[in-house]
Amino acid sequence: MEKVTCECGHQNPYGTELCERCGKPLKEQQQLLNMRYEGVARRSQTYNRSVVDKVWNFFSSVKVGIWIIFLILVASIFGTIFPQEMFIPPNVDPAQYYGEEYGIAGEIFYTLGFHNLYGSWWYIALLAALTTSLIIASIDRVVPLYRALKNQRVTRHKSFLSRQRIFGESDVASQDATYEAVKEGLKKKKYNISEENGNLVAEKNRFARWGPYVNHVGLVLFLTGAMLRIFPGMYVDENVWVRDGDTVPLPGTDSQYYLESEGFTMETYDEDDEMYAEALERSGGPITETYRTEAVLYERVDGNVVGVDSEQQKVKSHDIEVNDPLTYDSYSIYQVDYKLNELYEMDFELESEETGEVYGDFTVNLFDPEDSYEIDDEREVTIHSYFPDFYFDDDNEPSTRSSIPDNPAFIFAFDGPEVEGTEHRFVGIQQNHPVTEDPVYNVSFAGIDTNHVTALTVRKDLTLPFLMAGGAIFMIGLIQGSYWTHRRIWLQKRGDDGFYVAGHTNKNWESLKRDVNAAIDGTDIESPEDQIVKKEESKKQSASADDRADTGEADKGGR
Amino acid sequence: MAELSQNLLMVAFFCYFAATVLFAVSATGKNFKNSSGDYVNRWGTYGFIMSIIGVLFALGYFGFRWAAAGHAPVSNMFEYTVFLGIAIGIAFVILYAMYRSTILGLFAMPIIMLIIAYAAIFPQEVEPLIPALQTVWLEIHVLTTALGQGILGISFVAGLIYLVRTIDVSKDRKNKRTFWLEFIMYGLLSVLGFVIVTNAFNFAGYESEIEYAAPLEDGETYQDVMDYHLPPIFGPSEGEVMTEGAMAPLIELPEWLEAGDVNSVMWALLAGLVLYGLLRLVFRRRVSALLKPAVRKVDPEKVDELAYRAVAIGFPIFTLGGLIFAMIWAQIAWTRFWGWDPKEVWALITFLFYAGYLHLRLSRGWHGEPSAWLVVIGFMIIMFNLIFVNLVIAGLHSYA
């Protein structure tokens, strides 16, 4: 498209509303100029032919952006009505759980898929739409805005000044003296002054105009960073249980790392502590002070033959606590759960059924039982069957629920001089029945040994650097755009006996007015008018008759 | 030391009350002639000074309690809610310094007092920290978030002033705007009513225990006891009153509703209704009409900008504390920076809401009244997240 040439000689891109250089309106404008984005030619406002144009225009609209924000907001609310699937007990069927727990509303919640709302395709689609909108809306504005602010000239077309929201014209006795006085006033307010032909523009904090675009870049980086998780290798999230004294390969690390627990400790607050006495009494039980796993991390070092003669090398030891994970390489290992006093070893005594004479004792490691235990030269106990978590299954056969020894039971076999062949006996917790008739041997519990178990989460998240960079850039942009405002004040000669004063800002007009008034204080220049307020007031005056009737006195207004 | 800190909070409360009176004189009273013959109104400045003294005493409470407990007093409902009140006070001082708006003080001070009085309903003793809270991120995350929310609270106050100032609430007017403005008044009165009722029953030593069958995850139940400090309008399903002479619940609720919480809400609504009804009966005008004389001199344009400015200042701080610091801490304590915990989601909702507000300010037609409604709704979302999400929707943040 051809350029539009302004009467000042500047060539503006097609679609420009206000000349980039002198500000003269190039298109039909309302009484006050539309100063948004400096009246630049934005792609979205200029072209609307191809599909690309239409998509571009759709996503560049702030209105569309607000709708997307609003939809994400409402969707997010729906997800908190009942707990998400990840928060319901792990062993229940969600299809039943929601209905049983929350009635018909719960069933609707489940049917609509709200139990997994934040991972649903349409929620993610909304986030993708938001990202697209952030990118397109920013590019559509920032590029031409940058050009317009760079090309702006000090001397402006009169119709640019007079149609600013803050505008005034005054006669002055001495143009030179007034000019210098105002200039000094503006300098005192820390404005940057540019001069041309005896006119000036005072500007400050132009960088604040880039704030929104900077924070949008940060957000886009953050949202893209969060999506990178789907790539393999970027993200590991595994759980592992480690018993005191055990060393286990860390899941998610391809057996590259091993972790040893030198012991898990749980500490509670001292009940005699005066400060917490009341709180502890109200809680009705002890309050935990610390969960700690003393951990040692080993790395597998391969020898000459890969995978065969490898050895473990200690790389780090650390007391893992809540809020204090062990971090090595890109892995972090967190304290997440525990189990105290899990059965670990059981001590038994072999004795005579008849006399109770003890022949000897043996200790069974419940996680790694031996096949048999020699009691003395003649007698031997063999483990015929082992049920770590004993129960009778549907066929009424002894069975085990898991390999965790929550309810261990054994069928022992005995060999010795007192019997011919082998004698069997079933022994569990509070259960002891001979399997063979006329038993000769008996076993009795002599003691148990317990152990703590700690649960750790192994986490690797290579997306974090993107998220941190995104978050930091977002915050910088947000602060840049929120805590500073771009202000411009124009002082321009009118003939040789007066001045035009005009002001523009993107927000906080009251503060701009204060700046203008401070700068012209003590000169002949009258305080410029806020043309929007003026318009409102004249509107109000004609319509305030009934208001007056109500309050009984005229509205004095605050100004 | 803990006791001293409680006393300082009490003093701060009375300072806020004194400031309210001074601001009221400033807003409604006549101007006074000074020595040079000009009419001036210094009551606003006195109110401002008093509010600063109040903030200093409140910070004294905060500092001494911090020293006594060894951690910042923001770890349970009482402590957090009080600090939100303090934060609104700090935010008021900042925005007053910028805009010299005495009317802001007249509305902000009572709201701060209301929030602190509400906080005092919760158990006040110093509590030990559970492991997840034992980190400096407790201070970093919570203090920043509360400060951001406090500043957003000031935008709510300014929005409310705008609505009271501009909406015509004379008797013959009846529309959606007058209804919702009255609704806000009723809401504030409900909080006040709840505080009064709770304290009254506490003072009278009311207590009642109701035993009921609480559900367990696996479908079984166990006998649990619910402590009532207000007479049970609502009780748990098939509950049994254990306290001699105490009344039985009027209505039994299904087990998935927390009967105790529903009961509190009902008392608040009823107490609010009584207060509201009394005011209407005595003055024979809308409650918002009673505030009209105070806001007559207010420049709507200025409070609109003030409300916007408060959001512009508070939003980045809230985002920093409530989302960014929150995510960093969540990564350290809970292994993941984001987990869709209800409190997290509601922080996101708050963020989205104010982000939407800031973008709407770019559009024509959203300045002034629509904007004022939005900042009022925004602060309701914050209070919802504080009260409802903490107490009713169980999650990782339910410490209190």
Boltz contact constraints between the chains, C-beta under 6 A:
constraints:
  - contact:
      token1: [A, 62]
      token2: [B, 359]
      max_distance: 6.0
  - contact:
      token1: [A, 62]
      token2: [B, 362]
      max_distance: 6.0
  - contact:
      token1: [A, 66]
      token2: [B, 356]
      max_distance: 6.0
  - contact:
      token1: [A, 66]
      token2: [B, 359]
      max_distance: 6.0
  - contact:
      token1: [A, 69]
      token2: [B, 352]
      max_distance: 6.0
  - contact:
      token1: [A, 69]
      token2: [B, 355]
      max_distance: 6.0
  - contact:
      token1: [A, 69]
      token2: [B, 356]
      max_distance: 6.0
  - contact:
      token1: [A, 70]
      token2: [B, 356]
      max_distance: 6.0
  - contact:
      token1: [A, 72]
      token2: [B, 352]
      max_distance: 6.0
  - contact:
      token1: [A, 73]
      token2: [B, 349]
      max_distance: 6.0
  - contact:
      token1: [A, 73]
      token2: [B, 352]
      max_distance: 6.0
  - contact:
      token1: [A, 76]
      token2: [B, 345]
      max_distance: 6.0
  - contact:
      token1: [A, 76]
      token2: [B, 349]
      max_distance: 6.0
  - contact:
      token1: [A, 80]
      token2: [B, 342]
      max_distance: 6.0
  - contact:
      token1: [A, 80]
      token2: [B, 345]
      max_distance: 6.0
  - contact:
      token1: [A, 84]
      token2: [B, 340]
      max_distance: 6.0
  - contact:
      token1: [A, 89]
      token2: [B, 217]
      max_distance: 6.0
  - contact:
      token1: [A, 102]
      token2: [B, 256]
      max_distance: 6.0
  - contact:
      token1: [A, 118]
      token2: [B, 340]
      max_distance: 6.0
  - contact:
      token1: [A, 269]
      token2: [B, 128]
      max_distance: 6.0
  - contact:
      token1: [A, 275]
      token2: [B, 126]
      max_distance: 6.0
  - contact:
      token1: [A, 276]
      token2: [B, 128]
      max_distance: 6.0
  - contact:
      token1: [A, 278]
      token2: [B, 125]
      max_distance: 6.0
  - contact:
      token1: [A, 279]
      token2: [B, 125]
      max_distance: 6.0
  - contact:
      token1: [A, 279]
      token2: [B, 127]
      max_distance: 6.0
  - contact:
      token1: [A, 287]
      token2: [B, 128]
      max_distance: 6.0
  - contact:
      token1: [A, 290]
      token2: [B, 131]
      max_distance: 6.0
  - contact:
      token1: [A, 291]
      token2: [B, 131]
      max_distance: 6.0
  - contact:
      token1: [A, 322]
      token2: [B, 131]
      max_distance: 6.0
  - contact:
      token1: [A, 322]
      token2: [B, 132]
      max_distance: 6.0
  - contact:
      token1: [A, 323]
      token2: [B, 135]
      max_distance: 6.0
  - contact:
      token1: [A, 323]
      token2: [B, 332]
      max_distance: 6.0
  - contact:
      token1: [A, 323]
      token2: [B, 333]
      max_distance: 6.0
  - contact:
      token1: [A, 334]
      token2: [B, 335]
      max_distance: 6.0
  - contact:
      token1: [A, 457]
      token2: [B, 335]
      max_distance: 6.0
  - contact:
      token1: [A, 459]
      token2: [B, 335]
      max_distance: 6.0
  - contact:
      token1: [A, 471]
      token2: [B, 324]
      max_distance: 6.0
  - contact:
      token1: [A, 475]
      token2: [B, 320]
      max_distance: 6.0
  - contact:
      token1: [A, 478]
      token2: [B, 316]
      max_distance: 6.0
  - contact:
      token1: [A, 479]
      token2: [B, 316]
      max_distance: 6.0
  - contact:
      token1: [A, 482]
      token2: [B, 312]
      max_distance: 6.0
  - contact:
      token1: [A, 482]
      token2: [B, 316]
      max_distance: 6.0
  - contact:
      token1: [A, 510]
      token2: [B, 305]
      max_distance: 6.0
  - contact:
      token1: [A, 550]
      token2: [B, 170]
      max_distance: 6.0
  - contact:
      token1: [A, 558]
      token2: [B, 297]
      max_distance: 6.0
  - contact:
      token1: [A, 558]
      token2: [B, 298]
      max_distance: 6.0
  - contact:
      token1: [A, 558]
      token2: [B, 299]
      max_distance: 6.0
  - contact:
      token1: [A, 559]
      token2: [B, 299]
      max_distance: 6.0
